[in-house]
Amino acid sequence: MRRWSAVVRGSITCGALSLMLASAASAQLANSAWPKFQHDAQNTGLGTDVGPQGPNPQVAWSYRGDSRFRSIASVGPNGLVVGNGKRPMTSLDPATGAEIWNANILPVLGKSKTGLADRSQPAIAADGTSYQGARDNNLWSVASDGEVNWFYKVLHDGDVTTSPNVHPDGTVYMGSEALGSGWFFGLNPDGTVKGFTVLGGSLKNVSPAISSDGTRVFVSIKREAIALNADDLSEIWRCTIADKGFGSRTPNFSPVVYNDGVQDQAVYFGSREGLWAFDPNADESYDCTPKWLFVPPNPLGAKKHEEIKSAPAIGPDGTVYLGASKSKKSSTFYALDPVDGSIKWQHNHQDKGRYINTNAAIGADGTAYVGFGRFLYAFDGQGDGNGGSIVKWTMLVPGKFETGPAIGGPGVLYAAVGKTLFKITD
């Protein structure tokens, strides 16, 4: 038996189910292959395992979901969890792809389905609890057996398309569009409000990033990059990164924190203007001078540069990987030097497609996996030594990518197109 609660700005409405409170320790991110969007609390996209090496990877199994996959599976201690239609989340057996459970929202809402699970990727805690947003204005907390612990409802007509993040102390960070005002929340593991702030701008399809020492949270509202104190969500600095944002929720401008093994060196924010590298340790007097700004080169004969609409990822040596596109006519995958943002190597795509909400996943060996158009690519992270790419392997898929892949364990990669999730191995 469980207790569920609909939590609204600090008030809790209790149901008839019995109480289950997660401790802060159990609410920390799972120590698994890929527990959340971009793998870790810093959103690096760098896995701890080596993915499929090729040259001829195979599909181990495929799973047909209820709706198009716009976020990839997360890997927890008890299997996979995916956002799946209006269920809103489903757990899968990683060995076979068979459904283990669908979130049991019937005792909570009196119906078996709710708002569409859209671009919010589940974040899975050490005890198997999954946190995920949906387009019903709710953030859902679901236990490892599929039973609902609680849900937090945003009353300002705000879809929760942000992928949540979990602080080492158990705080769950999430945000909502909330009529364009951008409400950002820190929730305790039991669903009560620890703090909230109104960012004053569009907050869609963004996962907040947490500094390596846990003291700061970074979030983007598409026109502005913002650093907040992790404890009370008070603002530290705010920098303008674009003259205007995007109306759709499709682009993903999630920030990414780069740590060189000693301390955080940069926090990366993407926008229409390019990729910005800011000082993550700056105080309130920060004048917003970036460490560097990468603007993709203009394609030959074009008046405008390619645009970045996906989050970057970081390799084991700090190399920054990201794709950029100018409509469907020109797309490039870049590897950037973390010191100055210069191009180390690039791959100019000849096939059609766009980089939009399609971030790369990086293996522990530096292999960069990314979906582009109808192809899944595996790039050698070092390039060819002359500014060009080395493609380790490609795989043709039956659809176009709308999300990035995830490394699911040694030699395992999860990728999704359309309504189908694939497990890919050697």
Secondary structure as the mmCIF struct_conf table of DSSP 4:
data_model
#
loop_
_struct_conf.conf_type_id
_struct_conf.id
_struct_conf.beg_label_comp_id
_struct_conf.beg_label_asym_id
_struct_conf.beg_label_seq_id
_struct_conf.end_label_comp_id
_struct_conf.end_label_asym_id
_struct_conf.end_label_seq_id
STRN STRN1 SER A 5 VAL A 8
TURN_TY1_P TURN_TY1_P1 ARG A 9 GLY A 10
STRN STRN2 SER A 11 CYS A 14
BEND BEND1 ALA A 16 LEU A 17
HELX_LH_PP_P HELX_LH_PP_P1 SER A 18 LEU A 19
HELX_LH_PP_P HELX_LH_PP_P2 LEU A 21 SER A 23
HELX_RH_AL_P HELX_RH_AL_P1 ALA A 24 ALA A 27
BEND BEND2 GLN A 28 GLN A 28
STRN STRN3 LEU A 29 LEU A 29
HELX_LH_PP_P HELX_LH_PP_P3 ALA A 30 ALA A 30
BEND BEND3 ASN A 31 ALA A 33
BEND BEND4 LYS A 36 LYS A 36
TURN_TY1_P TURN_TY1_P2 PHE A 37 GLN A 38
BEND BEND5 HIS A 39 ASP A 40
TURN_TY1_P TURN_TY1_P3 ALA A 41 GLN A 42
STRN STRN4 LEU A 46 LEU A 46
BEND BEND6 THR A 48 ASP A 49
BEND BEND7 PRO A 55 ASN A 56
STRN STRN5 GLN A 58 ARG A 64
BEND BEND8 ASP A 66 SER A 67
BEND BEND9 ARG A 70 SER A 71
STRN STRN6 SER A 74 GLY A 76
TURN_TY1_P TURN_TY1_P4 PRO A 77 ASN A 78
STRN STRN7 GLY A 79 GLY A 83
TURN_TY1_P TURN_TY1_P5 GLY A 85 LYS A 86
BEND BEND10 ARG A 87 ARG A 87
STRN STRN8 MET A 89 LEU A 92
TURN_TY1_P TURN_TY1_P6 PRO A 94 THR A 96
STRN STRN9 GLU A 99 ASN A 102
STRN STRN10 ASN A 104 ASN A 104
HELX_RH_AL_P HELX_RH_AL_P2 LEU A 106 LEU A 109
BEND BEND11 GLY A 110 SER A 112
BEND BEND12 GLY A 115 GLY A 115
HELX_LH_PP_P HELX_LH_PP_P4 LEU A 116 ALA A 117
BEND BEND13 ARG A 119 ARG A 119
STRN STRN11 ALA A 123 ILE A 124
STRN STRN12 ALA A 125 ALA A 125
TURN_TY1_P TURN_TY1_P7 ALA A 126 ASP A 127
BEND BEND14 GLY A 128 GLY A 128
STRN STRN13 SER A 130 GLY A 133
TURN_TY1_P TURN_TY1_P8 ARG A 135 ASP A 136
BEND BEND15 ASN A 137 ASN A 137
STRN STRN14 ASN A 138 VAL A 142
TURN_TY1_P TURN_TY1_P9 SER A 144 ASP A 145
BEND BEND16 GLY A 146 GLY A 146
STRN STRN15 GLU A 147 GLU A 147
STRN STRN16 VAL A 148 LYS A 153
TURN_TY1_P TURN_TY1_P10 LEU A 155 ASP A 157
BEND BEND17 THR A 162 THR A 162
HELX_LH_PP_P HELX_LH_PP_P5 SER A 163 PRO A 164
STRN STRN17 ASN A 165 VAL A 166
TURN_TY1_P TURN_TY1_P11 PRO A 168 ASP A 169
BEND BEND18 GLY A 170 GLY A 170
HELX_LH_PP_P HELX_LH_PP_P6 THR A 171 THR A 171
STRN STRN18 VAL A 172 SER A 176
TURN_TY1_P TURN_TY1_P12 ALA A 178 SER A 181
STRN STRN19 TRP A 183 LEU A 187
TURN_TY1_P TURN_TY1_P13 PRO A 189 ASP A 190
BEND BEND19 GLY A 191 GLY A 191
STRN STRN20 VAL A 193 VAL A 198
BEND BEND20 GLY A 200 GLY A 201
BEND BEND21 ASN A 205 ASN A 205
STRN STRN21 ALA A 209 ILE A 210
TURN_TY1_P TURN_TY1_P14 SER A 212 ASP A 213
BEND BEND22 GLY A 214 THR A 215
STRN STRN22 ARG A 216 SER A 220
BEND BEND23 LYS A 222 ARG A 223
STRN STRN23 GLU A 224 ASN A 229
TURN_TY1_P TURN_TY1_P15 ALA A 230 ASP A 232
STRN STRN24 GLU A 235 THR A 240
BEND BEND24 ASP A 243 LYS A 244
BEND BEND25 GLY A 247 ARG A 249
BEND BEND26 PRO A 251 PRO A 251
STRN STRN25 VAL A 256 ASN A 259
BEND BEND27 GLY A 261 GLN A 263
STRN STRN26 ASP A 264 SER A 271
TURN_TY1_P TURN_TY1_P16 ARG A 272 GLU A 273
STRN STRN27 GLY A 274 PHE A 278
TURN_TY1_P TURN_TY1_P17 PRO A 280 ASN A 281
TURN_TY1_P TURN_TY1_P18 GLU A 284 SER A 285
BEND BEND28 LYS A 291 LYS A 291
STRN STRN28 TRP A 292 PHE A 294
HELX_LH_PP_P HELX_LH_PP_P7 PRO A 296 PRO A 299
TURN_TY1_P TURN_TY1_P19 LEU A 300 GLY A 301
BEND BEND29 LYS A 303 LYS A 304
STRN STRN29 GLU A 307 GLU A 307
BEND BEND30 SER A 310 SER A 310
STRN STRN30 ALA A 313 ILE A 314
TURN_TY1_P TURN_TY1_P20 PRO A 316 ASP A 317
STRN STRN31 VAL A 320 LYS A 326
TURN_TY1_P TURN_TY1_P21 SER A 327 LYS A 329
STRN STRN32 SER A 330 LEU A 336
TURN_TY1_P TURN_TY1_P22 PRO A 338 ASP A 340
STRN STRN33 ILE A 343 ASN A 348
BEND BEND31 ASP A 351 ASP A 351
BEND BEND32 ILE A 356 ASN A 357
STRN STRN34 ALA A 361 ILE A 362
TURN_TY1_P TURN_TY1_P23 ALA A 364 ASP A 365
STRN STRN35 ALA A 368 PHE A 372
TURN_TY1_P TURN_TY1_P24 GLY A 373 ARG A 374
STRN STRN36 PHE A 375 PHE A 379
TURN_TY1_P TURN_TY1_P25 GLY A 381 ASP A 384
BEND BEND33 GLY A 385 GLY A 387
STRN STRN37 VAL A 391 LEU A 396
BEND BEND34 PRO A 398 GLY A 399
STRN STRN38 PHE A 401 PHE A 401
BEND BEND35 THR A 403 THR A 403
STRN STRN39 ALA A 406 GLY A 409
TURN_TY1_P TURN_TY1_P26 PRO A 410 GLY A 411
STRN STRN40 VAL A 412 VAL A 417
TURN_TY1_P TURN_TY1_P27 GLY A 418 LYS A 419
STRN STRN41 THR A 420 THR A 425
#
